[in-house]
Amino acid sequence: MTSCEIGVAQNNPPKGIDKARSGKMKPINALSPDQAEHLLKCASPEIIPFFSIGLFAGLRVDEIMKLSWTGNTSNSFNGKST
């Protein structure tokens, strides 16, 4: 239900505005488990954490790039603290 329908607003200013890139984006497909396994097996050790975060946490590239390691007490992704 919209705010107009429940009487909170008199009009909907964005009505009639085209959505950004509507119809121009290609469909996004997730990797199959086999594809993900192949990607991680073929990746260099330095990039595996990047791919793993994207695959298993569902973060986008720009979201991964914004992550901060401040306060991280682990030397690696093996779960062992230093």
Phi and psi in degrees as a GROMACS rama.xvg file:
@    title "Ramachandran Plot"
@    xaxis  label "Phi"
@    yaxis  label "Psi"
@TYPE xy
-91.5005  165.399  THR-2
-64.439  -29.8068  SER-3
-68.4423  -40.2044  CYS-4
-66.5994  -30.9384  GLU-5
-96.5708  2.8758  ILE-6
85.1541  12.5271  GLY-7
-80.6088  -34.0225  VAL-8
-126.086  150.738  ALA-9
-85.36  -30.4584  GLN-10
-145.891  170.512  ASN-11
-117.105  94.9053  ASN-12
-53.1512  -39.3288  PRO-13
-74.3238  -7.89266  PRO-14
-58.7353  131.222  LYS-15
93.9619  -8.76891  GLY-16
-88.1419  131.852  ILE-17
-64.7905  142.894  ASP-18
-69.3105  148.609  LYS-19
-60.0613  127.159  ALA-20
54.2465  24.0396  ARG-21
-61.7003  131.237  SER-22
77.9127  -6.29822  GLY-23
-100.227  -15.0498  LYS-24
-85.6861  142.109  MET-25
-76.9658  148.9  LYS-26
-62.2726  144.635  PRO-27
-98.8714  128.935  ILE-28
-117.869  137.102  ASN-29
-78.383  154.364  ALA-30
-73.1044  146.677  LEU-31
-74.113  162.181  SER-32
-55.3478  -38.7132  PRO-33
-65.8968  -40.7377  ASP-34
-65.3986  -41.5582  GLN-35
-63.6796  -42.9547  ALA-36
-61.648  -44.0455  GLU-37
-63.1145  -42.6363  HIS-38
-58.9759  -47.6218  LEU-39
-69.1877  -33.9872  LEU-40
-68.6837  -33.6749  LYS-41
-89.2135  -14.8868  CYS-42
-75.4352  150.113  ALA-43
-69.8976  151.265  SER-44
-55.9175  -31.0783  PRO-45
-68.6394  -27.7185  GLU-46
-98.5449  -11.3432  ILE-47
-56.6587  -44.269  ILE-48
-58.8738  -39.8154  PRO-49
-60.4518  -50.3044  PHE-50
-64.4499  -39.6234  PHE-51
-62.204  -43.2593  SER-52
-62.2859  -43.2046  ILE-53
-64.3788  -43.3387  GLY-54
-70.6256  -45.3664  LEU-55
-98.4654  -19.2285  PHE-56
-105.97  -12.5897  ALA-57
75.1864  20.5306  GLY-58
-80.2839  148.217  LEU-59
-82.6706  164.756  ARG-60
-54.8966  -48.6172  VAL-61
-65.3399  -30.6806  ASP-62
-70.4664  -39.4921  GLU-63
-65.1184  -40.9415  ILE-64
-64.4063  -24.706  MET-65
-87.1839  -5.91952  LYS-66
-64.9015  146.037  LEU-67
-115.581  139.878  SER-68
-95.4392  8.47707  TRP-69
-58.7073  128.44  THR-70
86.9107  -4.59432  GLY-71
-74.4155  124.705  ASN-72
-103.228  11.3063  THR-73
-104.945  138.333  SER-74
-77.3467  -22.8334  ASN-75
-150.429  -172.04  SER-76
-96.5427  22.4711  PHE-77
-88.3788  1.15562  ASN-78
85.2369  -2.72648  GLY-79
-92.9036  131.565  LYS-80
-82.3696  155.98  SER-81
